[in-house]
């Protein structure tokens, strides 16, 4: 019987060593899993912040190229229909230069016209510099006059129309106006 007790004591001593080893293995496994989890969380956070930064820079780039309307929109008429629309544009505060060459084939400003009966996504327009340095770029402190020939659109009295000025970068400038009931030779479209 004493031999049996010694055998049981020896077996129980060996189990304590194994239990300690098992505990160490489990502890190491927890540490490894926690490290992997921390790495995944940090990687995801860095990836998300990088995407957020890209979105902010993209928004800034879009905003920096925006044009703004300066002054009135003038309609020149023959007394019955509008022949030409004239308005002045400038670069928005802190904006990037905008290519205002009407003959450019890339990075150009596109102007769309729309009224109740017709739509043209690329109307012909011309540019005159009121304040500029001689190149085709509208830069800070410069002012350009845009003229659009609308003679073929039969825009008459008391008629609503919309023009969209779309630079290659930046937001679209929407000009929505209604012609008055009576058309003089020159009309300020408020």
N, CA, C and O of each residue as an XYZ file, in Angstrom:
760
protein
N       0.812     -1.171      0.000
C       0.000      0.000      0.000
C       0.872      1.257      0.000
O       0.566      2.246     -0.667
N       1.960      1.194      0.762
C       2.839      2.351      0.778
C       3.456      2.573     -0.590
O       3.716      3.706     -0.995
N       3.683      1.485     -1.286
C       4.202      1.620     -2.645
C       3.194      2.326     -3.552
O       3.574      3.136     -4.397
N       1.956      2.027     -3.380
C       0.891      2.649     -4.164
C       0.794      4.136     -3.826
O       0.594      4.964     -4.714
N       0.936      4.471     -2.556
C       0.888      5.865     -2.162
C       2.054      6.645     -2.760
O       1.883      7.778     -3.211
N       3.257      6.027     -2.763
C       4.411      6.687     -3.352
C       4.200      6.909     -4.848
O       4.564      7.960     -5.376
N       3.628      5.950     -5.515
C       3.356      6.073     -6.951
C       2.353      7.199     -7.208
O       2.516      7.959     -8.163
N       1.335      7.315     -6.387
C       0.329      8.372     -6.548
C       0.966      9.732     -6.274
O       0.690     10.699     -6.984
N       1.836      9.816     -5.224
C       2.501     11.073     -4.922
C       3.390     11.498     -6.079
O       3.425     12.673     -6.446
N       4.124     10.520     -6.665
C       5.007     10.832     -7.776
C       4.193     11.309     -8.974
O       4.575     12.264     -9.650
N       3.084     10.650     -9.232
C       2.232     11.035    -10.361
C       1.652     12.434    -10.141
O       1.553     13.229    -11.076
N       1.272     12.724     -8.896
C       0.719     14.051     -8.636
C       1.790     15.126     -8.759
O       1.485     16.239     -9.188
N       3.020     14.831     -8.401
C       4.109     15.784     -8.565
C       4.366     16.053    -10.047
O       4.620     17.195    -10.428
N       4.307     15.039    -10.868
C       4.537     15.204    -12.296
C       3.420     16.041    -12.927
O       3.666     16.808    -13.858
N       2.203     15.890    -12.421
C       1.100     16.668    -12.955
C       1.257     18.146    -12.641
O       0.849     18.988    -13.441
N       1.831     18.477    -11.510
C       2.044     19.874    -11.184
C       2.991     20.513    -12.183
O       2.779     21.659    -12.579
N       4.014     19.815    -12.594
C       4.942     20.324    -13.588
C       4.249     20.506    -14.927
O       4.480     21.502    -15.612
N       3.429     19.587    -15.298
C       2.702     19.676    -16.559
C       1.684     20.817    -16.484
O       1.518     21.557    -17.454
N       1.016     20.962    -15.366
C       0.044     22.045    -15.213
C       0.738     23.392    -15.343
O       0.191     24.290    -15.983
N       1.917     23.572    -14.764
C       2.672     24.809    -14.904
C       3.062     25.066    -16.346
O       2.983     26.196    -16.827
N       3.492     23.993    -17.048
C       3.866     24.118    -18.448
C       2.658     24.478    -19.306
O       2.752     25.319    -20.200
N       1.527     23.839    -19.030
C       0.299     24.154    -19.775
C      -0.119     25.609    -19.542
O      -0.542     26.297    -20.471
N       0.004     26.067    -18.298
C      -0.341     27.448    -17.971
C       0.564     28.414    -18.729
O       0.100     29.429    -19.247
N       1.851     28.098    -18.792
C       2.789     28.953    -19.522
C       2.446     28.988    -21.002
O       2.495     30.055    -21.615
N       2.101     27.858    -21.588
C       1.725     27.797    -23.008
C       0.465     28.626    -23.258
O       0.392     29.372    -24.234
N      -0.512     28.494    -22.388
C      -1.748     29.264    -22.545
C      -1.467     30.754    -22.413
O      -2.006     31.561    -23.170
N      -0.616     31.121    -21.446
C      -0.261     32.525    -21.259
C       0.447     33.076    -22.498
O       0.155     34.188    -22.938
N       1.366     32.307    -23.055
C       2.069     32.729    -24.275
C       1.078     32.868    -25.433
O       1.173     33.807    -26.223
N       0.137     31.941    -25.532
C      -0.871     32.013    -26.591
C      -1.709     33.285    -26.453
O      -1.988     33.948    -27.452
N      -2.112     33.632    -25.229
C      -2.861     34.863    -25.010
C      -2.050     36.082    -25.420
O      -2.585     36.998    -26.044
N      -0.771     36.106    -25.079
C       0.084     37.232    -25.432
C       0.210     37.351    -26.944
O       0.146     38.454    -27.486
N       0.392     36.216    -27.638
C       0.512     36.236    -29.104
C      -0.790     36.717    -29.740
O      -0.769     37.544    -30.651
N      -1.907     36.207    -29.267
C      -3.205     36.616    -29.820
C      -3.434     38.110    -29.563
O      -3.905     38.816    -30.455
N      -3.113     38.600    -28.377
C      -3.276     40.014    -28.064
C      -2.372     40.868    -28.945
O      -2.780     41.946    -29.379
N      -1.154     40.408    -29.216
C      -0.234     41.148    -30.080
C      -0.772     41.221    -31.506
O      -0.747     42.282    -32.130
N      -1.253     40.102    -32.014
C      -1.825     40.089    -33.365
C      -3.044     41.003    -33.433
O      -3.210     41.758    -34.391
N      -3.896     40.931    -32.411
C      -5.076     41.785    -32.382
C      -4.679     43.265    -32.353
O      -5.270     44.075    -33.067
N      -3.699     43.619    -31.546
C      -3.230     45.003    -31.469
C      -2.666     45.453    -32.807
O      -2.903     46.585    -33.229
N      -1.921     44.578    -33.481
C      -1.375     44.908    -34.801
C      -2.496     45.161    -35.806
O      -2.436     46.116    -36.581
N      -3.504     44.318    -35.791
C      -4.638     44.475    -36.712
C      -5.368     45.792    -36.431
O      -5.721     46.516    -37.361
N      -5.592     46.098    -35.161
C      -6.294     47.336    -34.808
C      -5.481     48.546    -35.242
O      -6.035     49.488    -35.808
N      -4.176     48.539    -34.986
C      -3.328     49.661    -35.393
C      -3.271     49.800    -36.911
O      -3.335     50.910    -37.439
N      -3.151     48.682    -37.607
C      -3.109     48.730    -39.077
C      -4.408     49.288    -39.640
O      -4.386     50.105    -40.561
N      -5.526     48.859    -39.099
C      -6.821     49.354    -39.562
C      -6.949     50.849    -39.279
O      -7.447     51.596    -40.120
N      -6.510     51.283    -38.121
C      -6.567     52.705    -37.787
C      -5.706     53.542    -38.707
O      -6.126     54.606    -39.160
N      -4.495     53.064    -38.987
C      -3.617     53.801    -39.899
C      -4.198     53.841    -41.308
O      -4.132     54.871    -41.978
N      -4.769     52.719    -41.762
C      -5.387     52.670    -43.086
C      -6.560     53.645    -43.164
O      -6.713     54.367    -44.149
N      -7.388     53.660    -42.112
C      -8.549     54.561    -42.097
C      -8.117     56.021    -42.093
O      -8.688     56.844    -42.809
N      -7.111     56.342    -41.291
C      -6.673     57.738    -41.250
C      -6.047     58.156    -42.572
O      -6.172     59.314    -42.970
N      -5.379     57.242    -43.258
C      -4.809     57.553    -44.577
C      -5.922     57.826    -45.584
O      -5.811     58.751    -46.389
N      -6.981     57.041    -45.551
C      -8.125     57.266    -46.440
C      -8.796     58.595    -46.118
O      -9.207     59.319    -47.024
N      -8.908     58.915    -44.842
C      -9.490     60.195    -44.455
C      -8.653     61.357    -44.952
O      -9.192     62.365    -45.408
N      -7.341     61.223    -44.866
C      -6.448     62.277    -45.340
C      -6.596     62.456    -46.850
O      -6.613     63.585    -47.342
N      -6.702     61.348    -47.587
C      -6.898     61.438    -49.038
C      -8.203     62.153    -49.371
O      -8.257     62.945    -50.312
N      -9.250     61.875    -48.606
C     -10.540     62.525    -48.852
C     -10.451     64.029    -48.593
O     -11.021     64.826    -49.339
N      -9.738     64.413    -47.537
C      -9.585     65.841    -47.228
C      -8.807     66.542    -48.336
O      -9.205     67.616    -48.788
N      -7.691     65.940    -48.780
C      -6.898     66.568    -49.839
C      -7.675     66.634    -51.157
O      -7.554     67.606    -51.902
N      -8.460     65.618    -51.438
C      -9.285     65.639    -52.646
C     -10.318     66.771    -52.578
O     -10.543     67.473    -53.563
N     -10.939     66.938    -51.411
C     -11.900     68.027    -51.241
C     -11.243     69.390    -51.360
O     -11.816     70.306    -51.949
N     -10.038     69.533    -50.803
C      -9.321     70.797    -50.921
C      -8.967     71.105    -52.369
O      -9.079     72.247    -52.815
N      -8.541     70.078    -53.100
C      -8.189     70.295    -54.506
C      -9.420     70.726    -55.297
O      -9.334     71.606    -56.153
N     -10.556     70.110    -55.014
C     -11.786     70.465    -55.716
C     -12.206     71.894    -55.375
O     -12.642     72.638    -56.254
N     -12.078     72.275    -54.129
C     -12.471     73.616    -53.706
C     -11.535     74.680    -54.255
O     -11.980     75.777    -54.591
N     -10.258     74.377    -54.351
C      -9.284     75.376    -54.785
C      -9.465     75.792    -56.238
O      -9.002     76.867    -56.618
N     -10.114     74.992    -57.054
C     -10.267     75.336    -58.462
C     -11.593     75.990    -58.783
O     -11.947     76.106    -59.956
N     -12.322     76.413    -57.797
C     -13.665     76.916    -58.011
C     -13.661     78.359    -58.500
O     -12.905     79.202    -58.017
N     -14.529     78.616    -59.472
C     -14.750     79.973    -59.979
C     -15.882     80.614    -59.200
O     -16.728     79.927    -58.627
N     -15.888     81.951    -59.185
C     -17.015     82.645    -58.585
C     -17.459     83.780    -59.496
O     -16.657     84.415    -60.181
N     -18.750     84.008    -59.477
C     -19.361     85.063    -60.277
C     -19.073     86.403    -59.623
O     -19.259     86.565    -58.417
N     -18.619     87.359    -60.414
C     -18.347     88.709    -59.910
C     -19.229     89.672    -60.683
O     -19.076     89.831    -61.894
N     -20.128     90.298    -59.999
C     -20.988     91.289    -60.644
C     -22.255     90.675    -61.210
O     -22.685     89.594    -60.805
N     -22.839     91.393    -62.155
C     -24.136     91.027    -62.720
C     -23.998     90.095    -63.910
O     -22.923     89.937    -64.488
N     -25.120     89.484    -64.254
C     -25.247     88.734    -65.496
C     -26.024     89.636    -66.446
O     -27.156     90.022    -66.154
N     -25.422     89.970    -67.574
C     -26.011     90.923    -68.518
C     -26.493     90.175    -69.760
O     -25.776     89.344    -70.317
N     -27.708     90.479    -70.178
C     -28.255     89.923    -71.418
C     -28.307     91.026    -72.461
O     -28.851     92.101    -72.207
N     -27.747     90.767    -73.626
C     -27.838     91.683    -74.764
C     -28.892     91.105    -75.702
O     -28.830     89.927    -76.054
N     -29.857     91.925    -76.108
C     -30.983     91.426    -76.890
C     -31.195     92.278    -78.136
O     -30.617     93.354    -78.289
N     -32.047     91.757    -79.023
C     -32.475     92.539    -80.176
C     -33.875     93.111    -79.927
O     -34.510     93.637    -80.841
N     -34.346     93.004    -78.691
C     -35.674     93.494    -78.315
C     -36.687     92.373    -78.177
O     -37.694     92.536    -77.488
N     -36.440     91.231    -78.822
C     -37.378     90.098    -78.722
C     -36.711     88.838    -78.179
O     -37.339     88.088    -77.431
N     -35.454     88.590    -78.537
C     -34.732     87.415    -78.034
C     -33.343     87.821    -77.554
O     -32.778     88.825    -77.988
N     -32.817     87.011    -76.651
C     -31.480     87.264    -76.118
C     -30.458     86.770    -77.124
O     -30.534     85.635    -77.593
N     -29.502     87.626    -77.455
C     -28.451     87.221    -78.388
C     -27.170     86.811    -77.656
O     -26.481     85.888    -78.089
N     -26.848     87.490    -76.552
C     -25.605     87.215    -75.843
C     -25.810     87.365    -74.345
O     -26.538     88.248    -73.890
N     -25.162     86.495    -73.587
C     -25.105     86.616    -72.129
C     -23.653     86.926    -71.768
O     -22.733     86.280    -72.269
N     -23.455     87.911    -70.901
C     -22.109     88.317    -70.488
C     -22.057     88.341    -68.964
O     -22.956     88.878    -68.317
N     -20.999     87.755    -68.388
C     -20.788     87.807    -66.941
C     -19.294     87.744    -66.654
O     -18.502     87.302    -67.486
N     -18.927     88.194    -65.467
C     -17.525     88.226    -65.055
C     -17.259     87.123    -64.044
O     -18.086     86.847    -63.175
N     -16.086     86.489    -64.169
C     -15.686     85.438    -63.237
C     -14.312     85.756    -62.661
O     -13.479     86.400    -63.298
N     -14.109     85.289    -61.451
C     -12.818     85.406    -60.768
C     -12.540     84.083    -60.087
O     -13.429     83.244    -59.938
N     -11.312     83.910    -59.682
C     -10.919     82.722    -58.948
C     -11.383     82.873    -57.507
O     -11.268     83.954    -56.930
N     -11.898     81.816    -56.928
C     -12.307     81.865    -55.527
C     -11.087     82.110    -54.647
O      -9.964     81.800    -55.045
N     -11.293     82.652    -53.477
C     -10.193     82.975    -52.565
C      -9.327     81.753    -52.306
O      -9.826     80.702    -51.906
N      -8.035     81.895    -52.535
C      -7.100     80.792    -52.313
C      -7.182     79.705    -53.363
O      -6.634     78.619    -53.177
N      -7.865     79.988    -54.474
C      -8.064     78.968    -55.496
C      -6.863     78.779    -56.403
O      -6.019     79.663    -56.552
N      -6.813     77.608    -57.001
C      -5.787     77.286    -57.981
C      -6.123     77.971    -59.307
O      -7.293     78.262    -59.556
N      -5.139     78.237    -60.158
C      -5.416     78.840    -61.473
C      -6.339     77.956    -62.313
O      -6.254     76.729    -62.263
N      -7.217     78.591    -63.082
C      -8.172     77.886    -63.943
C      -7.887     78.275    -65.385
O      -7.758     79.459    -65.697
N      -7.788     77.280    -66.268
C      -7.522     77.527    -67.676
C      -8.780     78.104    -68.337
O      -9.798     77.419    -68.434
N      -8.710     79.353    -68.787
C      -9.844     79.995    -69.453
C      -9.578     80.191    -70.944
O      -9.978     81.200    -71.525
N      -8.913     79.236    -71.549
C      -8.699     79.278    -72.991
C      -9.873     78.567    -73.655
O      -9.995     77.349    -73.532
N     -10.750     79.308    -74.363
C     -11.919     78.663    -74.972
C     -11.554     77.673    -76.080
O     -12.384     76.850    -76.466
N     -10.329     77.745    -76.593
C      -9.907     76.846    -77.659
C      -9.132     75.636    -77.141
O      -8.709     74.797    -77.935
N      -8.940     75.532    -75.845
C      -8.183     74.411    -75.270
C      -8.920     73.104    -75.509
O     -10.149     73.064    -75.563
N      -8.143     72.033    -75.650
C      -8.745     70.710    -75.867
C      -8.740     69.863    -74.602
O      -9.468     68.874    -74.516
N      -7.920     70.245    -73.611
C      -7.922     69.530    -72.336
C      -7.809     70.549    -71.211
O      -7.361     71.675    -71.425
N      -8.219     70.147    -70.009
C      -8.225     71.040    -68.842
C      -8.926     72.354    -69.142
O      -8.452     73.423    -68.757
N     -10.034     72.270    -69.817
C     -10.730     73.495    -70.195
C     -12.026     73.647    -69.413
O     -12.518     72.701    -68.798
N     -12.556     74.839    -69.451
C     -13.845     75.131    -68.829
C     -14.939     74.816    -69.846
O     -14.866     75.233    -71.002
N     -15.941     74.082    -69.405
C     -17.085     73.731    -70.254
C     -18.304     74.455    -69.696
O     -18.540     74.457    -68.488
N     -19.071     75.066    -70.587
C     -20.279     75.772    -70.163
C     -21.484     75.076    -70.806
O     -21.528     74.868    -72.018
N     -22.449     74.726    -69.967
C     -23.669     74.059    -70.423
C     -24.836     75.036    -70.313
O     -24.877     75.863    -69.402
N     -25.788     74.936    -71.249
C     -26.984     75.787    -71.265
C     -28.215     74.889    -71.221
O     -28.246     73.830    -71.849
N     -29.241     75.326    -70.466
C     -30.472     74.548    -70.376
C     -31.640     75.494    -70.129
O     -31.548     76.405    -69.307
N     -32.733     75.273    -70.843
C     -33.986     75.971    -70.537
C     -35.114     74.951    -70.635
O     -34.855     73.748    -70.645
N     -36.354     75.408    -70.706
C     -37.494     74.484    -70.687
C     -37.573     73.590    -71.917
O     -38.145     72.502    -71.849
N     -37.009     74.027    -73.041
C     -37.196     73.281    -74.288
C     -35.919     72.695    -74.864
O     -35.990     71.869    -75.775
N     -34.757     73.090    -74.368
C     -33.523     72.612    -74.982
C     -32.377     72.551    -73.974
O     -32.413     73.161    -72.906
N     -31.363     71.788    -74.366
C     -30.192     71.633    -73.512
C     -28.965     71.461    -74.401
O     -29.003     70.715    -75.379
N     -27.886     72.145    -74.063
C     -26.628     72.018    -74.786
C     -25.520     71.913    -73.744
O     -25.336     72.830    -72.943
N     -24.788     70.815    -73.747
C     -23.786     70.565    -72.717
C     -22.435     71.221    -72.996
O     -21.539     71.161    -72.154
N     -22.274     71.844    -74.159
C     -20.989     72.471    -74.473
C     -21.222     73.641    -75.423
O     -21.056     73.509    -76.636
N     -21.606     74.783    -74.865
C     -21.861     75.960    -75.700
C     -20.550     76.658    -76.035
O     -19.549     76.503    -75.335
N     -20.573     77.426    -77.113
C     -19.404     78.201    -77.525
C     -19.355     79.486    -76.723
O     -20.367     80.167    -76.564
N     -18.170     79.817    -76.217
C     -18.005     81.017    -75.410
C     -16.667     81.677    -75.725
O     -15.750     81.051    -76.258
N     -16.585     82.948    -75.384
C     -15.339     83.695    -75.559
C     -14.971     84.345    -74.231
O     -15.795     84.472    -73.326
N     -13.717     84.749    -74.145
C     -13.210     85.358    -72.918
C     -12.448     86.638    -73.243
O     -11.660     86.679    -74.187
N     -12.690     87.673    -72.457
C     -11.920     88.915    -72.518
C     -11.384     89.173    -71.117
O     -12.099     89.010    -70.128
N     -10.131     89.573    -71.043
C      -9.528     89.865    -69.752
C      -9.860     91.293    -69.337
O      -9.612     92.237    -70.088
N     -10.414     91.448    -68.158
C     -10.617     92.766    -67.573
C      -9.398     93.126    -66.726
O      -8.930     94.265    -66.749
N      -8.888     92.147    -65.980
C      -7.647     92.261    -65.212
C      -6.927     90.936    -65.383
O      -7.445     89.889    -64.994
N      -5.730     90.977    -65.966
C      -5.000     89.732    -66.182
C      -3.555     89.990    -66.517
O      -3.144     91.132    -66.724
N      -2.775     88.906    -66.572
C      -1.345     89.046    -66.845
C      -0.956     88.567    -68.239
O       0.233     88.473    -68.544
N      -1.928     88.264    -69.087
C      -1.629     87.936    -70.476
C      -1.624     86.462    -70.816
O      -1.603     86.115    -71.997
N      -1.643     85.574    -69.824
C      -1.712     84.150    -70.154
C      -3.173     83.703    -70.146
O      -4.074     84.523    -69.968
N      -3.407     82.410    -70.338
C      -4.775     81.890    -70.390
C      -5.294     81.424    -69.036
O      -6.419     80.934    -68.947
N      -4.497     81.566    -67.982
C      -4.900     81.097    -66.663
C      -5.542     82.220    -65.859
O      -5.006     83.324    -65.761
N      -6.697     81.914    -65.288
C      -7.351     82.837    -64.367
C      -6.744     82.586    -62.991
O      -6.961     81.541    -62.377
N      -5.978     83.567    -62.524
C      -5.252     83.423    -61.267
C      -5.792     84.404    -60.247
O      -6.654     85.227    -60.555
N      -5.280     84.310    -59.035
C      -5.724     85.201    -57.958
C      -5.557     86.658    -58.375
O      -4.514     87.048    -58.901
N      -6.582     87.450    -58.138
C      -6.537     88.875    -58.460
C      -6.912     89.209    -59.890
O      -6.956     90.385    -60.249
N      -7.185     88.211    -60.716
C      -7.552     88.469    -62.115
C      -9.069     88.387    -62.284
O      -9.773     87.774    -61.481
N      -9.546     89.020    -63.345
C     -10.980     89.074    -63.625
C     -11.178     88.892    -65.121
O     -10.539     89.569    -65.926
N     -12.063     87.978    -65.489
C     -12.318     87.705    -66.901
C     -13.806     87.877    -67.200
O     -14.665     87.583    -66.367
N     -14.086     88.359    -68.407
C     -15.458     88.508    -68.868
C     -15.758     87.372    -69.843
O     -15.043     87.188    -70.828
N     -16.812     86.618    -69.566
C     -17.227     85.497    -70.411
C     -18.447     85.930    -71.208
O     -19.414     86.441    -70.645
N     -18.399     85.723    -72.523
C     -19.534     86.030    -73.406
C     -20.006     84.742    -74.054
O     -19.206     83.964    -74.575
N     -21.322     84.523    -74.017
C     -21.908     83.313    -74.603
C     -22.926     83.744    -75.645
O     -23.836     84.520    -75.352
N     -22.771     83.242    -76.857
C     -23.684     83.553    -77.945
C     -24.909     82.642    -77.828
O     -24.799     81.427    -77.993
N     -26.073     83.228    -77.542
C     -27.315     82.463    -77.385
C     -28.328     82.741    -78.489
O     -29.508     82.429    -78.327
N     -27.897     83.316    -79.599
C     -28.827     83.690    -80.675
C     -29.597     82.485    -81.214
O     -30.758     82.629    -81.596
N     -28.988     81.318    -81.254
C     -29.650     80.132    -81.826
C     -30.612     79.460    -80.848
O     -31.320     78.528    -81.229
N     -30.652     79.914    -79.600
C     -31.495     79.245    -78.598
C     -32.873     79.873    -78.448
O     -33.707     79.329    -77.723
N     -33.144     80.990    -79.100
C     -34.448     81.666    -79.056
C     -34.927     81.900    -77.622
O     -36.066     81.585    -77.278
N     -34.061     82.445    -76.811
C     -34.405     82.754    -75.431
C     -35.148     84.091    -75.422
O     -34.559     85.143    -75.670
N     -36.447     84.031    -75.133
C     -37.281     85.237    -75.193
C     -37.604     85.796    -73.828
O     -36.980     85.450    -72.825
N     -38.597     86.668    -73.813
C     -39.021     87.336    -72.585
C     -39.680     86.353    -71.634
O     -40.337     85.398    -72.050
N     -39.486     86.611    -70.338
C     -40.125     85.847    -69.269
C     -39.831     84.344    -69.368
O     -40.729     83.516    -69.216
N     -38.594     84.016    -69.618
C     -38.202     82.622    -69.796
C     -37.034     82.296    -68.849
O     -36.055     83.039    -68.777
N     -37.154     81.183    -68.133
C     -36.099     80.763    -67.205
C     -35.041     79.948    -67.955
O     -35.354     79.193    -68.876
N     -33.796     80.117    -67.542
C     -32.701     79.347    -68.132
C     -31.618     79.141    -67.080
O     -31.564     79.849    -66.075
N     -30.767     78.167    -67.328
C     -29.666     77.854    -66.421
C     -28.404     77.623    -67.230
O     -28.425     76.966    -68.270
N     -27.300     78.177    -66.733
C     -25.986     77.902    -67.325
C     -25.111     77.321    -66.224
O     -25.144     77.779    -65.082
N     -24.336     76.316    -66.576
C     -23.401     75.701    -65.636
C     -21.994     75.888    -66.172
O     -21.676     75.442    -67.275
N     -21.154     76.545    -65.391
C     -19.754     76.753    -65.760
C     -18.948     75.688    -65.013
O     -18.880     75.695    -63.783
N     -18.336     74.770    -65.777
C     -17.667     73.611    -65.188
C     -16.169     73.644    -65.487
O     -15.750     73.295    -66.590
N     -15.357     74.063    -64.505
C     -13.907     73.990    -64.714
C     -13.430     72.542    -64.614
O     -14.140     71.688    -64.083
N     -12.228     72.266    -65.123
C     -11.716     70.897    -65.079
C     -11.496     70.437    -63.645
O     -11.665     69.253    -63.353
N     -11.126     71.334    -62.748
C     -11.017     71.045    -61.318
C     -11.880     72.029    -60.566
O     -11.925     73.210    -60.910
N     -12.554     71.564    -59.562
C     -13.353     72.466    -58.755
C     -14.834     72.269    -58.971
O     -15.266     71.453    -59.786
N     -15.600     73.034    -58.221
C     -17.047     72.914    -58.275
C     -17.652     73.620    -59.472
O     -17.027     74.479    -60.094
N     -18.868     73.244    -59.775
C     -19.612     73.843    -60.877
C     -20.276     75.124    -60.399
O     -20.897     75.151    -59.337
N     -20.144     76.179    -61.183
C     -20.804     77.439    -60.886
C     -22.117     77.471    -61.675
O     -22.111     77.457    -62.906
N     -23.228     77.512    -60.963
C     -24.553     77.500    -61.599
C     -25.097     78.921    -61.642
O     -25.131     79.629    -60.635
N     -25.524     79.319    -62.847
C     -26.148     80.629    -63.031
C     -27.560     80.371    -63.530
O     -27.760     79.979    -64.680
N     -28.542     80.592    -62.656
C     -29.949     80.381    -63.013
C     -30.637     81.739    -62.995
O     -30.627     82.438    -61.982
N     -31.229     82.100    -64.112
C     -31.870     83.403    -64.229
C     -33.179     83.265    -65.009
O     -33.436     82.246    -65.651
N     -34.001     84.321    -64.936
C     -35.229     84.426    -65.722
C     -35.203     85.777    -66.414
O     -34.949     86.807    -65.790
N     -35.469     85.756    -67.708
C     -35.500     87.016    -68.448
C     -36.751     87.797    -68.036
O     -37.767     87.195    -67.688
N     -36.686     89.125    -68.073
C     -37.851     89.925    -67.673
C     -38.958     89.850    -68.724
O     -38.769     89.312    -69.814
N     -40.116     90.404    -68.368
C     -41.279     90.398    -69.267
C     -41.042     91.275    -70.497
O     -41.551     90.987    -71.581
N     -40.281     92.325    -70.324
C     -39.948     93.188    -71.461
C     -38.442     93.227    -71.639
O     -37.704     93.415    -70.671
N     -37.979     93.050    -72.879
C     -36.533     93.003    -73.161
C     -36.049     94.312    -73.763
O     -36.478     94.700    -74.849
N     -35.158     94.988    -73.057
C     -34.474     96.151    -73.611
C     -33.249     95.650    -74.356
O     -33.006     94.445    -74.428
N     -32.483     96.571    -74.907
C     -31.267     96.191    -75.647
C     -30.246     95.543    -74.712
O     -29.595     94.569    -75.090
N     -30.098     96.080    -73.484
C     -29.218     95.518    -72.471
C     -30.025     95.342    -71.197
O     -30.650     96.286    -70.713
N     -30.008     94.115    -70.650
C     -30.802     93.802    -69.472
C     -29.902     93.202    -68.397
O     -29.137     92.273    -68.659
N     -30.003     93.746    -67.184
C     -29.290     93.188    -66.033
C     -30.180     92.091    -65.434
O     -31.260     92.374    -64.914
N     -29.723     90.852    -65.510
C     -30.491     89.725    -64.979
C     -30.071     89.505    -63.518
O     -29.088     88.815    -63.246
N     -30.800     90.080    -62.617
C     -30.460     90.059    -61.186
C     -30.402     88.657    -60.665
O     -30.129     88.448    -59.483
